[in-house]
C-alpha cells in the first residue's frame, strides 16, 4: 500500500522551500547532484520529516530518500530475547543521561552527531552487534489492573533497533512492552522475566549496518493517544517503521523522559568499543514547548550497557528542544 505521508504545505514548513524544491525536482527526475555538505543537510531534514510524518496505519513500512511515500512491507518477528529493565542498584557502566520534561512527550529521536576514534565494537565476542534503544521511564497504566499487586506494578516501553553480529546476522526495528513487578506469572502471550512480563510488536527487517555508518543512523519513537505508537529507524537514505496501537500500554500522555544510546544487544549485555572511542549523543523531543529539557543524571532505564564513560550534558531550547552529551573511553 502506498501513502503520501507529507503534504507539500507541511513539507515546506518542516524542511523549508529549498528542500521542497529539490524534492519536487527529484520526483520529476530532474534533480542535480548537490555538494556533499548540502546533501547531508537534505538527508538530515528528510530523516526528520519522514519520522515526523509517520506511516499511515498499523503494520510495517519502508520509505526511500528523497520521497515521502511509505510502502507497506511484510512484517517479521522481533528477536526472541529480552531487552531488560535496569537491575537496582546499577553496576559497572550502569549510568546514562536522559532528556526529561514536565509536559507530555509525543515524539523523540536519538542520533550521534559526532563520532571519533571508533574502530571496532563487540558484544559477547561478536563484532558489530549492538542495540539502539530509545526508552521511557516506568509509568502507570491500566495494563497493571490485572496484576494481583496493582499498587506495585508499573509499565515500561522501548523503541529498539537490534543488530546481530556476524556476516549473516539479522537486523530489525520493533517496540517492546513491559509489565514491571506484575507477578510470578504473566498474562497469556507475555514472556516471564523474574516478576516482570514482556512482549513485543511485529518487527520490520533492516539491512545490516556498517559500524562506519553509525553517524547516519537515527532512531525515533512517537505515541498518539487513541492512535498508534511508532518506531522509525532511518539510515542516510532509507527509513523503516513499525506502528502498533497505543492501547498496548497507553504511553501517550504519560511519557516524561527519554533515554537513548548504543548498548548491548539484549539480555543485559554490553557493547564494548575500542579504546579511544568518543561518541556524542543527541536526544530531541517534541513536547509542545521550546524549553530545553533537563539532563536526568546517574540513571539508566535498561539493563544493557556500553563501556563508555559519561562526559558532560547540556540542554538546548528551540523549535526542537534536545539534550546533547558525550561518552568516551
C-alpha positions, 0 to 999 in steps of 0.5 A: 500500500502506498501513502503520501505521508507529507503534504507539500504545505507541511513539507515546506514548513518542516524542511523549508522551500529549498528542500521542497524544491529539490524534492519536487525536482527529484520526483520529476527526475530532474534533480542535480547532484548537490555538494556533499555538505548540502546533501547531508543537510537534505538527508538530515531534514528528510530523516526528520520529516519522514519520522515526523510524518509517520506511516499511515496505519498499523503494520510495517513500512519502508520509505526511500530518500528523497520521497515521502511515500511509505510502502507497506512491507511484510512484517517479521518477528522481533528477536526472541530475547529480552531487552531488560529493565535496569537491575537496582542498584546499577553496576559497572557502566550502569549510568546514562543521561536522559532528556526529561520534561514536565509536559507530555512527550509525543515524539523523540529521536536519538542520533550521534552527531559526532563520532571519533576514534571508533574502530571496532565494537563487540558484544559477547565476542561478536563484532558489530552487534549492538542495540539502539534503544530509545526508552521511557521511564516506568509509568502507570497504566491500566495494563497493571489492573490485572496484576494481583499487586496493582499498587506495585506494578508499573509499565515500561516501553522501548523503541529498539533497533537490534543488530546481530553480529556476524556476516549473516546476522539479522537486523530489525526495528520493533517496540517492546512492552513491559509489565514491571513487578506484575507477578510470578506469572504473566498474562497469556502471550507475555514472556516471564522475566523474574516478576516482570512480563514482556512482549513485543510488536511485529518487527520490520527487517533492516539491512545490516549496518556498517559500524562506519555508518553509525553517524547516519543512523537515527532512531525515533519513537512517537505515541498518539493517544487513541492512535498508534505508537511508532518506531522509525529507524532511518539510515542516510537514505532509507527509513523503516517503521513499525506502528502498533496501537497505543492501547498496548500500554497507553504511553501517550500522555504519560511519557516524561523522559527519554533515554537513548544510546548504543548498548548491548544487544539484549539480555543485559549485555554490553557493547564494548568499543575500542579504546579511544572511542568518543561518541556524542549523543543527541536526544530531541523531543517534541513536547509542545514547548521550546524549553530545553529539557533537563539532563536526568543524571546517574540513571539508566532505564535498561539493563544493557550497557556500553563501556563508555564513560559519561562526559558532560550534558547540556540542554538546548531550547528551540523549535526542537528542544534536545539534550546533547552529551558525550561518552568516551573511553 
